[in-house]
Amino acid sequence: MSVILPVELKKGEEVELKIKLPLATFTIKGVVANRSVFRHGFKFLELLHESVKETLQNSVPRKKDDLNRLI
């Protein structure tokens, strides 16, 4: 992922990306992989889809009674 920022981060500097979804907010850690002035390329150290999958599995009702409790 590449991002243009108004600051210059150093290559190897640790960063966090926060993604807000309807069920939860996820934070992923990464490092600056490359930089050209204000454009930064990031390498993420964690997989987002694993965190999302786990949250969804824990949030989705397993039984009809569970669904009724959420309504």
Residue pairs with C-beta under 8 A, 6 or more apart in sequence:
1 17
1 41
1 42
1 44
2 39
2 40
2 41
2 42
3 39
3 40
3 42
4 38
4 39
4 40
5 38
5 40
6 38
7 38
8 35
8 37
8 38
9 15
9 32
9 35
9 40
10 32
10 35
11 32
11 33
11 34
11 35
12 31
12 32
13 31
13 32
14 29
14 30
14 31
15 29
15 30
15 31
15 32
15 42
16 27
16 28
16 29
16 30
17 27
17 28
17 30
17 42
17 44
18 25
18 26
18 27
19 25
19 26
19 27
19 28
19 48
21 52
23 55
23 56
23 59
24 55
24 59
26 48
26 51
26 52
26 55
28 44
28 45
28 46
28 48
28 51
29 44
29 45
29 46
30 42
30 43
30 44
30 45
30 46
31 42
31 43
31 45
32 40
32 41
32 42
33 41
33 42
33 43
34 40
34 41
35 41
61 67
61 69
61 70
